[in-house]
Amino acid sequence: MIVVSACLAGVRCRYDGGARLDDKVLALSKVEEFLPLCPEQLGGLPTPRPTAEIVGGGGDDVLSGKAKVVDMEGRDVTAQFLRGAREALMIALEAGAKRAVLKEKSPSCGVRRVYRDGVLVTGEGVLTALFMREGVEVISDEELQV
């Protein structure tokens, strides 16, 4: 079982109400059982929703209470991002998932890069950081090889 960012599986859950259906993820679905999850929806955020960025650090800093997630309207959505990451982790572990393919650049799912203050920087999203803390192997959709 492998967790996949739901948007990569064609679920219209992105901030803009769209999806990012990925051909490599579709190919992966033919050889692996996968579980599409959207931590932002699991955290209670609507779709569509204002874009959000991590402020003051990376995903691990959000988990440690040293950074927060703020949407473009200035609202602190840290609690929803944390709730969604924890729910996604619980579901993933209950399903026996040991690996995840997550959407790069997302404040939840970014593996190597996220937006901070409107600039793409090195860092991880909140869900990615939590998965890594809990021993779930995480790879970016941009790194996926099928």
Secondary structure, DSSP 8 states (H G I E B T S, - for coil): -EEEEGGGGT-S-STTS-----HHHHHHHTTS-EEEE-HHHHTT--SS---EEEESS-HHHHHTTS-EEEETTS-B-HHHHHHHHHHHHHHHHHHT--EEEE-TB-TTT-SSEEEETTEEEE---HHHHHHHHTT-EEEETTT---
